[in-house]
Amino acid sequence: MTDILRSGAAWLEATRKAYASTPAVYHRGATSVSLNVTIGRLITEDKMENEYSIIVTYTDFFITAADLVLSSAVVKPQAGDYLIYDGRKYLAQKAADGAYWRWSDSFGTTIRFHAAEVKV
């Protein structure tokens, strides 16, 4: 029997990549890869002891996991990685959970890369 959820997730990822993505270049040190990304946002709220909250907004990029290939190996985002998108540089940033990325789906097909724009 066909796994309908897995098939649906694969279809959604292929459709996102084909119709809702833009070219970008992902960098780690001197190595880079051209790929397509979809821009998103992550907003987190951290409650402080004094009853105030700090709200942080990250720029997220949805990336097909199999496309993130550096030096012939599929990799996951890490500290120091950055993306050039629309002429701007976005540096990997830890989200509130301490991670630079997370899966966007239950099947490991799409990475959600957390970043912040930096001035070059």
DSSP file (Angstrom, degrees, kcal/mol; ACC not computed):
  #  RESIDUE AA STRUCTURE BP1 BP2  ACC     N-H-->O    O-->H-N    N-H-->O    O-->H-N    TCO  KAPPA ALPHA  PHI   PSI    X-CA   Y-CA   Z-CA
    1    1 A M              0   0    0      0, 0.0     2,-0.2     0, 0.0     0, 0.0   0.000 360.0 360.0 360.0 140.2    0.0    0.0    0.0
    2    2 A T        -     0   0    0      1,-0.1     2,-1.2     2,-0.0     3,-0.1  -0.476 360.0-123.6 -73.1 138.3    1.2    3.5   -0.9
    3    3 A D     >  -     0   0    0      1,-0.2     4,-2.5    -2,-0.2     5,-0.2  -0.734  27.4-169.4 -81.9  99.2    2.1    5.8    2.0
    4    4 A I  H  > S+     0   0    0     -2,-1.2     4,-2.7     1,-0.2    -1,-0.2   0.871  81.5  51.8 -63.3 -39.8   -0.2    8.7    1.1
    5    5 A L  H  > S+     0   0    0      2,-0.2     4,-2.5     1,-0.2    -1,-0.2   0.923 111.7  46.1 -64.3 -43.9    1.4   11.1    3.6
    6    6 A R  H  > S+     0   0    0      2,-0.2     4,-2.2     1,-0.2    -2,-0.2   0.918 114.4  48.2 -64.2 -43.0    4.9   10.5    2.3
    7    7 A S  H  X S+     0   0    0     -4,-2.5     4,-2.3     2,-0.2    -2,-0.2   0.904 112.4  49.4 -63.0 -41.5    3.7   10.8   -1.3
    8    8 A G  H  X S+     0   0    0     -4,-2.7     4,-2.7     2,-0.2    -2,-0.2   0.903 110.4  49.7 -64.6 -42.4    1.8   14.1   -0.4
    9    9 A A  H  X S+     0   0    0     -4,-2.5     4,-2.4     2,-0.2    -2,-0.2   0.897 111.2  49.5 -63.9 -40.5    4.9   15.6    1.3
   10   10 A A  H  X S+     0   0    0     -4,-2.2     4,-2.4     2,-0.2    -2,-0.2   0.904 111.7  48.8 -64.8 -41.4    7.1   14.7   -1.7
   11   11 A W  H  X S+     0   0    0     -4,-2.3     4,-2.4     2,-0.2    -2,-0.2   0.926 111.2  49.7 -63.8 -44.8    4.6   16.3   -4.0
   12   12 A L  H  X S+     0   0    0     -4,-2.7     4,-2.8     2,-0.2    -2,-0.2   0.909 111.8  48.6 -60.5 -43.0    4.4   19.5   -1.9
   13   13 A E  H  X S+     0   0    0     -4,-2.4     4,-2.5     2,-0.2    -1,-0.2   0.923 112.2  47.9 -64.5 -44.3    8.2   19.8   -1.8
   14   14 A A  H  X S+     0   0    0     -4,-2.4     4,-2.1     1,-0.2    -1,-0.2   0.891 114.1  47.7 -63.2 -39.1    8.5   19.3   -5.5
   15   15 A T  H  X S+     0   0    0     -4,-2.4     4,-2.6     2,-0.2     5,-0.4   0.908 111.3  50.2 -69.0 -42.6    5.7   21.9   -6.1
   16   16 A R  H  X S+     0   0    0     -4,-2.8     4,-2.4     1,-0.2    -2,-0.2   0.941 113.6  46.0 -57.9 -48.2    7.3   24.4   -3.6
   17   17 A K  H  < S+     0   0    0     -4,-2.5     4,-0.3     1,-0.2    -1,-0.2   0.878 117.6  42.8 -65.3 -38.6   10.7   24.0   -5.3
   18   18 A A  H  < S+     0   0    0     -4,-2.1    -1,-0.2    -5,-0.2    -2,-0.2   0.850 131.7  16.7 -77.0 -35.2    9.2   24.3   -8.9
   19   19 A Y  H  < S+     0   0    0     -4,-2.6    -3,-0.2    -5,-0.2    -2,-0.2   0.547 127.4  39.8-120.7 -10.0    6.8   27.2   -8.3
   20   20 A A  S  < S+     0   0    0     -4,-2.4     2,-0.3    -5,-0.4    -3,-0.1  -0.081  92.7  90.2-136.1  37.2    7.6   29.0   -5.1
   21   21 A S        -     0   0    0     -4,-0.3    17,-0.2    17,-0.1    15,-0.1  -0.904  50.7-152.9-135.2 164.0   11.3   29.2   -4.9
   22   22 A T  E     -A   37   0A   0     15,-2.8    15,-2.7    -2,-0.3    13,-0.1  -0.965  33.1 -96.7-133.4 145.6   14.2   31.6   -5.9
   23   23 A P  E     +A   36   0A   0      0, 0.0    63,-0.5     0, 0.0     2,-0.3  -0.344  49.5 161.2 -63.6 144.6   17.8   30.9   -6.7
   24   24 A A  E     -A   35   0A   0     11,-2.6    11,-2.4    61,-0.1     2,-0.4  -0.929  34.8-122.7-151.1 170.4   20.3   31.4   -3.9
   25   25 A V  E     -AB  34  84A   0     59,-1.9    59,-2.8    -2,-0.3     2,-0.4  -0.988  18.5-153.9-126.4 123.4   23.9   30.3   -3.0
   26   26 A Y  E     -AB  33  83A   0      7,-2.8     7,-2.1    -2,-0.4     2,-0.4  -0.803  16.5-163.0 -96.6 133.4   24.7   28.5    0.2
   27   27 A H  E     +AB  32  82A   0     55,-3.5    55,-2.0    -2,-0.4     2,-0.3  -0.928  24.2 174.0-123.8 142.2   28.2   28.9    1.6
   28   28 A R  E >  S-A   31   0A   0      3,-2.8     3,-2.1    -2,-0.4     2,-0.1  -0.878  73.7 -53.6-138.8 107.8   30.4   27.0    4.1
   29   29 A G  T 3  S-     0   0    0     -2,-0.3    -1,-0.1    51,-0.3    51,-0.0  -0.426 121.1 -19.1  59.9-129.9   33.9   28.4    4.2
   30   30 A A  T 3  S+     0   0    0     -2,-0.1     2,-0.3    -3,-0.1    -1,-0.3   0.436 122.6  89.9 -88.0   0.0   35.3   28.4    0.6
   31   31 A T  E <   +A   28   0A   0     -3,-2.1    -3,-2.8    39,-0.0     2,-0.3  -0.769  52.4 168.7-101.0 142.0   32.7   25.8   -0.5
   32   32 A S  E     -A   27   0A   0     -2,-0.3     2,-0.3    -5,-0.2    -5,-0.2  -0.964  19.3-158.4-146.8 163.7   29.3   26.8   -2.0
   33   33 A V  E     -A   26   0A   0     -7,-2.1    -7,-2.8    -2,-0.3     2,-0.4  -0.991  18.7-132.1-144.4 136.2   26.3   25.3   -3.8
   34   34 A S  E     +A   25   0A   0     -2,-0.3     2,-0.3    -9,-0.2    -9,-0.2  -0.735  43.5 148.5 -85.2 135.0   23.6   27.0   -5.9
   35   35 A L  E     -A   24   0A   0    -11,-2.4   -11,-2.6    -2,-0.4     2,-0.4  -0.940  46.1 -97.7-155.1 173.1   20.1   25.9   -5.0
   36   36 A N  E     -A   23   0A   0     -2,-0.3    28,-0.5   -13,-0.2     2,-0.3  -0.841  38.8-177.3-102.8 140.5   16.5   27.1   -4.8
   37   37 A V  E     -AC  22  63A   0    -15,-2.7   -15,-2.8    -2,-0.4     2,-0.5  -0.920  22.4-142.5-132.9 156.9   15.0   28.4   -1.6
   38   38 A T  E     - C   0  62A   0     24,-1.5    24,-3.0    -2,-0.3     2,-0.2  -0.992  27.7-130.6-118.1 129.0   11.7   29.7   -0.3
   39   39 A I  E     + C   0  61A   0     -2,-0.5     2,-0.2    22,-0.2    22,-0.2  -0.539  36.8 155.2 -83.7 144.0   11.8   32.5    2.1
   40   40 A G  E     - C   0  60A   0     20,-3.2    20,-1.7    -2,-0.2     2,-0.3  -0.770  30.7-118.0-146.6-168.5    9.9   32.4    5.4
   41   41 A R  E     - C   0  59A   0     18,-0.3     2,-0.4    -2,-0.2    18,-0.2  -0.994   8.5-160.7-143.9 146.7    9.9   33.8    8.9
   42   42 A L  E     - C   0  58A   0     16,-2.1    16,-3.2    -2,-0.3     2,-0.5  -0.995  10.7-168.3-128.0 124.2   10.2   32.5   12.4
   43   43 A I  E     - C   0  57A   0     -2,-0.4     2,-0.3    14,-0.2    14,-0.2  -0.959   8.4-178.0-115.3 125.1    9.0   34.7   15.3
   44   44 A T  E     - C   0  56A   0     12,-2.8    12,-2.5    -2,-0.5     2,-0.4  -0.891  14.0-151.9-121.4 153.7    9.9   33.6   18.9
   45   45 A E  E     - C   0  55A   0     -2,-0.3     2,-0.6    10,-0.2    10,-0.2  -0.991   5.0-166.1-127.5 127.4    9.0   35.2   22.2
   46   46 A D  E     - C   0  54A   0      8,-2.8     8,-2.4    -2,-0.4     2,-0.4  -0.947  15.5-143.5-115.2 113.1   11.2   34.8   25.3
   47   47 A K  E     - C   0  53A   0     -2,-0.6     6,-0.2     6,-0.2     2,-0.2  -0.609  16.5-147.9 -79.6 131.4    9.6   35.8   28.5
   48   48 A M    >   -     0   0    0      4,-3.5     3,-1.4    -2,-0.4    -1,-0.0  -0.486  25.1-108.9 -93.9 165.3   11.9   37.6   31.0
   49   49 A E  T 3  S+     0   0    0      1,-0.3    -1,-0.1    -2,-0.2     4,-0.1   0.771 116.2  61.6 -64.2 -26.6   11.8   37.4   34.8
   50   50 A N  T 3  S-     0   0    0      2,-0.1    -1,-0.3     1,-0.1     3,-0.1   0.176 121.6-103.6 -89.3  18.5   10.6   41.0   35.0
   51   51 A E  S <  S+     0   0    0     -3,-1.4     2,-0.2     1,-0.3    -2,-0.1   0.448  86.2 120.4  74.3   3.3    7.4   40.2   33.0
   52   52 A Y        -     0   0    0     -5,-0.0    -4,-3.5     2,-0.0     2,-0.4  -0.551  52.6-142.2 -87.9 162.6    8.7   41.7   29.8
   53   53 A S  E     -C   47   0A   0     -6,-0.2     2,-0.5    -2,-0.2    -6,-0.2  -0.952   3.5-145.7-125.3 147.3    9.1   39.7   26.6
   54   54 A I  E     -C   46   0A   0     -8,-2.4    -8,-2.8    -2,-0.4     2,-0.5  -0.963  15.6-159.3-109.4 124.0   11.8   39.8   23.9
   55   55 A I  E     -C   45   0A   0     -2,-0.5     2,-0.4   -10,-0.2   -10,-0.2  -0.913   8.8-171.1-107.2 125.2   10.4   39.0   20.5
   56   56 A V  E     -C   44   0A   0    -12,-2.5   -12,-2.8    -2,-0.5     2,-0.5  -0.951   7.8-157.6-119.4 133.7   13.0   37.9   17.9
   57   57 A T  E     -C   43   0A   0     -2,-0.4     2,-0.3   -14,-0.2   -14,-0.2  -0.947   9.8-169.9-112.2 127.4   12.3   37.5   14.2
   58   58 A Y  E     -C   42   0A   0    -16,-3.2   -16,-2.1    -2,-0.5     2,-0.6  -0.837  23.5-126.2-109.0 149.7   14.5   35.2   12.1
   59   59 A T  E     -CD  41 115A   0     56,-2.6    56,-2.3    -2,-0.3     2,-0.4  -0.874  32.3-161.0 -89.9 125.2   14.5   34.9    8.3
   60   60 A D  E     -CD  40 114A   0    -20,-1.7   -20,-3.2    -2,-0.6     2,-0.4  -0.835   8.4-157.9-108.3 147.3   14.0   31.3    7.5
   61   61 A F  E     -CD  39 113A   0     52,-1.9    52,-2.9    -2,-0.4     2,-0.6  -0.992  11.3-142.6-124.5 127.6   14.8   29.6    4.2
   62   62 A F  E     -CD  38 112A   0    -24,-3.0   -24,-1.5    -2,-0.4     2,-0.4  -0.799  27.5-179.8 -89.3 124.7   13.2   26.3    3.1
   63   63 A I  E     -CD  37 111A   0     48,-2.6    48,-3.2    -2,-0.6     2,-0.5  -0.978  35.5-114.2-129.4 134.6   15.7   24.1    1.3
   64   64 A T  E >>  - D   0 110A   0    -28,-0.5     3,-1.9    -2,-0.4     4,-0.6  -0.581  29.5-139.2 -65.6 120.8   15.3   20.7   -0.2
   65   65 A A  G >4 S+     0   0    0     44,-2.4     3,-1.2    -2,-0.5    10,-0.2   0.854  99.5  56.3 -55.3 -39.9   17.6   18.6    2.0
   66   66 A A  G 34 S+     0   0    0     43,-0.4    -1,-0.3     1,-0.2    44,-0.1   0.679 101.3  59.4 -68.5 -16.5   19.0   16.6   -0.9
   67   67 A D  G <4 S+     0   0    0     -3,-1.9     2,-2.0     1,-0.2    -1,-0.2   0.636  79.3  90.5 -84.8 -15.0   20.1   19.8   -2.6
   68   68 A L    <<  +     0   0    0     -3,-1.2     7,-2.7    -4,-0.6     2,-0.5  -0.520  57.0 151.6 -85.8  75.8   22.4   20.9    0.3
   69   69 A V  E     +H   74   0B   0     -2,-2.0     2,-0.4     5,-0.2     5,-0.2  -0.937  17.8 174.5-114.0 119.6   25.5   19.2   -1.1
   70   70 A L  E >  S-H   73   0B   0      3,-2.6     3,-1.4    -2,-0.5   -37,-0.1  -0.993  72.9  -5.3-125.2 131.0   29.0   20.5   -0.2
   71   71 A S  T 3  S-     0   0    0     -2,-0.4    -1,-0.2     1,-0.3     3,-0.1   0.902 131.1 -55.7  51.4  46.5   32.2   18.7   -1.2
   72   72 A S  T 3  S+     0   0    0      1,-0.2     2,-0.4    -3,-0.1    -1,-0.3   0.621 118.7 103.3  66.6  17.0   30.2   15.8   -2.6
   73   73 A A  E <  S-H   70   0B   0     -3,-1.4    -3,-2.6     0, 0.0     2,-0.4  -0.989  74.1-121.0-131.5 139.3   28.3   15.2    0.7
   74   74 A V  E     -H   69   0B   0     -2,-0.4     2,-0.2    -5,-0.2    -5,-0.2  -0.643  44.1-175.5 -73.1 128.6   24.8   16.1    1.8
   75   75 A V        -     0   0    0     -7,-2.7    -7,-0.1    -2,-0.4     3,-0.0  -0.750  24.3-130.2-124.5 168.7   25.2   18.3    4.9
   76   76 A K        -     0   0    0     -2,-0.2    25,-0.0     1,-0.1   -11,-0.0  -0.900  43.2 -89.1-114.8 149.1   23.0   20.1    7.5
   77   77 A P        +     0   0    0      0, 0.0     2,-0.3     0, 0.0    23,-0.2  -0.187  51.9 171.9 -57.7 148.0   23.4   23.8    8.4
   78   78 A Q    >   -     0   0    0     22,-0.1     3,-1.9    21,-0.1    14,-0.2  -0.915  41.2 -56.2-148.4 173.9   25.8   24.8   11.1
   79   79 A A  T 3  S+     0   0    0     -2,-0.3     3,-0.1     1,-0.2    14,-0.1  -0.234 120.0  24.7 -55.1 138.7   27.4   27.8   12.7
   80   80 A G  T 3  S+     0   0    0      1,-0.3   -51,-0.3    12,-0.3    -1,-0.2   0.174  89.6 125.5  91.2 -17.4   29.2   30.1   10.2
   81   81 A D    <   -     0   0    0     -3,-1.9    11,-2.8   -53,-0.1    -1,-0.3  -0.389  37.2-177.9 -69.4 152.1   27.2   28.9    7.2
   82   82 A Y  E     -BE  27  91A   0    -55,-2.0   -55,-3.5     9,-0.2     2,-0.4  -0.979  19.6-140.7-149.9 164.9   25.5   31.7    5.2
   83   83 A L  E     -BE  26  90A   0      7,-2.5     7,-2.8    -2,-0.3     2,-0.7  -0.972   8.2-145.9-127.5 136.9   23.3   32.2    2.2
   84   84 A I  E     +BE  25  89A   0    -59,-2.8   -59,-1.9    -2,-0.4     2,-0.4  -0.931  31.3 168.0-102.8 116.3   23.4   34.8   -0.5
   85   85 A Y  E >   - E   0  88A   0      3,-2.6     3,-2.1    -2,-0.7   -61,-0.1  -0.995  64.4 -12.6-133.9 125.5   19.8   35.6   -1.5
   86   86 A D  T 3  S-     0   0    0    -63,-0.5    -1,-0.1    -2,-0.4     3,-0.1   0.849 128.3 -54.7  53.6  37.9   18.6   38.5   -3.6
   87   87 A G  T 3  S+     0   0    0      1,-0.2     2,-0.3    -3,-0.0    -1,-0.3   0.497 117.7 108.6  77.7   4.0   22.1   40.1   -3.2
   88   88 A R  E <   -E   85   0A   0     -3,-2.1    -3,-2.6    31,-0.1     2,-0.5  -0.840  65.7-126.4-115.7 153.2   21.9   40.0    0.6
   89   89 A K  E     -EF  84 118A   0     29,-0.7    29,-2.7    -2,-0.3     2,-0.5  -0.839  19.3-169.1-101.8 129.8   23.9   37.9    3.0
   90   90 A Y  E     -EF  83 117A   0     -7,-2.8    -7,-2.5    -2,-0.5     2,-0.3  -0.972   9.7-154.1-121.3 117.1   22.1   35.8    5.6
   91   91 A L  E     -EF  82 116A   0     25,-2.5    25,-1.9    -2,-0.5    -9,-0.2  -0.687  29.5 -98.4 -93.3 140.4   24.2   34.2    8.4
   92   92 A A  E     - F   0 115A   0    -11,-2.8     2,-0.4    -2,-0.3   -12,-0.3  -0.310  45.8-170.6 -55.7 134.2   23.1   31.0   10.2
   93   93 A Q        -     0   0    0     21,-2.1     2,-0.3     7,-0.3    21,-0.2  -0.984  24.1-116.7-131.7 141.0   21.5   31.9   13.6
   94   94 A K        -     0   0    0     -2,-0.4     6,-0.2     4,-0.1     2,-0.1  -0.593  29.5-142.9 -73.6 133.5   20.5   29.8   16.5
   95   95 A A    >   -     0   0    0      4,-2.6     3,-2.5    -2,-0.3    -1,-0.1  -0.241  41.5 -80.3 -82.2-178.1   16.7   29.8   17.2
   96   96 A A  T 3  S+     0   0    0      1,-0.3    -2,-0.1     2,-0.1    -1,-0.1   0.792 132.2  57.1 -57.5 -29.5   15.3   29.7   20.7
   97   97 A D  T 3  S-     0   0    0      2,-0.2    -1,-0.3     1,-0.0     3,-0.1   0.444 118.8-110.6 -83.2   1.3   15.9   25.9   20.8
   98   98 A G  S <  S+     0   0    0     -3,-2.5     2,-0.3     1,-0.3    -2,-0.1   0.501  78.2 123.6  87.0   4.1   19.6   26.4   20.1
   99   99 A A        -     0   0    0      1,-0.1    -4,-2.6   -21,-0.0    -1,-0.3  -0.740  56.5-150.3-103.6 148.8   19.4   24.9   16.6
  100  100 A Y  S    S+     0   0    0     -2,-0.3    14,-2.4   -23,-0.2    -7,-0.3   0.567  84.3   5.2 -85.8 -11.7   20.5   26.5   13.3
  101  101 A W  E     -G  113   0A   0     12,-0.2     2,-0.3   -24,-0.1    12,-0.2  -0.965  60.5-164.4-159.4 167.9   17.9   24.5   11.4
  102  102 A R  E     -G  112   0A   0     10,-1.3    10,-3.1    -2,-0.3     2,-0.2  -0.971  37.4 -88.6-153.9 162.7   15.0   22.1   11.8
  103  103 A W  E     -G  111   0A   0     -2,-0.3     8,-0.2     8,-0.2     3,-0.0  -0.520  24.4-158.2 -72.5 142.2   13.0   19.8    9.6
  104  104 A S  S    S+     0   0    0      6,-2.9     2,-0.3    -2,-0.2     7,-0.1   0.561  76.8  31.3 -94.8 -11.8   10.0   21.4    7.9
  105  105 A D  S >  S-     0   0    0      5,-0.6     3,-0.6     1,-0.0     5,-0.0  -0.868  83.5-110.7-138.7 171.8    8.3   18.0    7.4
  106  106 A S  T 3  S+     0   0    0     -2,-0.3  -100,-0.1     1,-0.2    -3,-0.0   0.505 110.1  56.3 -82.5  -4.1    8.0   14.6    9.1
  107  107 A F  T 3  S-     0   0    0   -101,-0.1    -1,-0.2     3,-0.0  -101,-0.0   0.369 106.8-113.8-113.8   4.0   10.0   12.8    6.3
  108  108 A G  S <  S+     0   0    0     -3,-0.6     3,-0.1     2,-0.2    -2,-0.1   0.830  79.9 119.3  71.3  32.9   13.2   14.8    6.2
  109  109 A T        +     0   0    0      1,-0.2   -44,-2.4   -44,-0.1     2,-0.4   0.723  67.8  45.8 -98.7 -24.6   12.8   16.2    2.8
  110  110 A T  E     -D   64   0A   0    -46,-0.2    -6,-2.9   -45,-0.1    -5,-0.6  -0.974  65.4-155.1-128.7 129.5   12.9   19.9    3.6
  111  111 A I  E     -DG  63 103A   0    -48,-3.2   -48,-2.6    -2,-0.4     2,-0.7  -0.800   8.1-149.3 -97.7 139.0   15.2   21.9    5.9
  112  112 A R  E     -DG  62 102A   0    -10,-3.1   -10,-1.3    -2,-0.4     2,-0.5  -0.922  18.8-158.7-107.9 104.4   14.1   25.1    7.5
  113  113 A F  E     -DG  61 101A   0    -52,-2.9   -52,-1.9    -2,-0.7     2,-0.4  -0.750   5.9-144.3 -91.6 119.4   17.4   27.1    7.8
  114  114 A H  E     +D   60   0A   0    -14,-2.4   -21,-2.1    -2,-0.5     2,-0.3  -0.707  34.0 155.5 -86.8 130.0   17.3   29.9   10.5
  115  115 A A  E     -DF  59  92A   0    -56,-2.3   -56,-2.6    -2,-0.4     2,-0.4  -0.946  33.2-145.4-149.3 166.2   19.3   33.0    9.5
  116  116 A A  E     - F   0  91A   0    -25,-1.9   -25,-2.5    -2,-0.3     2,-0.2  -0.998  32.2-109.6-136.1 139.1   19.6   36.8   10.0
  117  117 A E  E     - F   0  90A   0     -2,-0.4     2,-0.4   -27,-0.2   -27,-0.3  -0.448  34.3-166.3 -68.2 136.8   20.6   39.3    7.4
  118  118 A V  E     - F   0  89A   0    -29,-2.7   -29,-0.7    -2,-0.2     2,-0.4  -0.959  22.6-116.4-123.7 144.8   24.1   40.8    7.9
  119  119 A K              0   0    0     -2,-0.4   -31,-0.1     1,-0.1   -29,-0.0  -0.637 360.0 360.0 -80.9 134.2   25.4   43.9    6.3
  120  120 A V              0   0    0     -2,-0.4    -1,-0.1   -31,-0.0   -32,-0.0   0.410 360.0 360.0 -97.0 360.0   28.4   43.2    4.0
